[in-house]
Amino acid sequence: MASQQRPAEPQQQLQLPPARICLLKELVQNPAAAVGASVRVTGEMKEFQQGAGGRPLLLLHDRGATLLVDGAAAVRAAEIVPGRGVQAVGEIESREGVLVMQARILRVVDLDLQLYERCLAVRRQFESQYLT
């Protein structure tokens, strides 16, 4: 008689909030509302440094707005170099009064950021008309 196996118990899945697409300037304009938000931002990587404990820190920039990104959980340093376009997905925190993203995903995208902003405006207009 073959032994019967019990069905595997379902694994608990980690539930992360969906990331809202936003521009760096939107975070800078209203930092209090940004804290705690899960967002996706795109910008040019200006600096890459090793922070406290060897944590990789990136400085993203887009037309006057900057955001410090803690990429310890997501960075692949070989691909992300100054001057490259980077998209980051993560949660916004305030550290000593400075907005910092705790990134869960980082990727090189090299987009035309002005065109990206125009496309985002069209998407938002569509969503406001048809998804409300």
N, C-alpha and C positions, 0 to 999 in steps of 0.2 A: 504494500500500500504506500503510495507516495505521500510524503509529508506535506501538509498544507501550510502555506505561508500566509501570515497575516498581511492584509493590505497596508502599504506604507502610509503613515500619517502625513497629512498635508503639511508642507513646510510653511512656516510663517514667512510672509513676504514683507520686505521693507517698503513702506509707502512713503514716497517723496512727493512734495507738492509740485505741481507743474510750474515751470519757470515762465514768467511773463517776459516777453520781448520788450526791451526798453533801450533807450539811447543813454549814453553816459551823461549827457547834459541834463536829462530828466532826473537822474539820481542826484546830481549836484544841486539842481534847483530846489529840490524838496528832500533833503537828507533825512529828516525826521520820519517821513512817510516811507522811506526806503528801508529803514532798519527792520530786520526780520523778514523782509520779502525774499522770495525765491525768484531770481531774474536771469535772463540771458542777455549779455551785452557783447558788443563788438567794438574793437578799437585797435589802434596800432600800438605794439609793444615798444615802449620807450626804454625801459630799464629792466634788468634781471639781476637780482641780488640774492644772496643767501642770508636769510634773517636769523633770528635767535634759534639756536639748536639746529642750524643747517636747513631751516625751512625755506623753500624757494618763494621769493616775493617778486611779483611782476608789477610794473606800473603801466597801465593801459591809458591811452590818450586818444581823444577824438575832438578835434576843433575846439580846443580850449578847456575841455573837461577831462579830468583824470580820475582814475580809480586804482587803488592799491588792491592787488589780488594775491591772496595766500593760496598758492598752488600746491601745497604739500601733498594733497590727496590725488592730484590729477596731472602733474607736470611731467612732460617728456622733454627735458631741457635741450636735447639735440635738435629738435625741430623748431623750438620757440626762441628766436633771436631778435634783437632790436631791429625795428623797421618792418617786421612782419605783421600782418593782420591776424589778430587772435580773437576768437570767440570764447567766452567763458560762461558757464552755467553754474550757479551756486546761490548761496544765501548771503545777504548783506548784514554786516555787523557794524557796531560803532566801537572802535578801540581808541580810547583816550581822545574822543571827539573827532576821530578820523573815520570816514567810511572805508570799510575793508570787505571785500568779497571772499568768503570761504568757498573756493571753487571745488566743485565735484567733477567737472569736465572742462578741459581746455583743449582747443584745437586750432591749428593754423588755418585761416580761411582766405586771406589776401583778397578781400572784397574792395570794390570801389565804395567807400563809405558814404559819399554823397548820393549815389544811386541807391544804396541800401536804405538810406533814410527816406528817399522818395518812395521806394517800394513799400516800406513799412507804413507810410502815410496812406497809401492806396489800400493796403490790407486793413488798416484800422477803419477807414471809411467804409469798406465793404462789410466788416464785422458789425459796425454800428448800424448799418442799414438792414442787414439780413439775419443777424444773430441776436438781436435784442427782443 
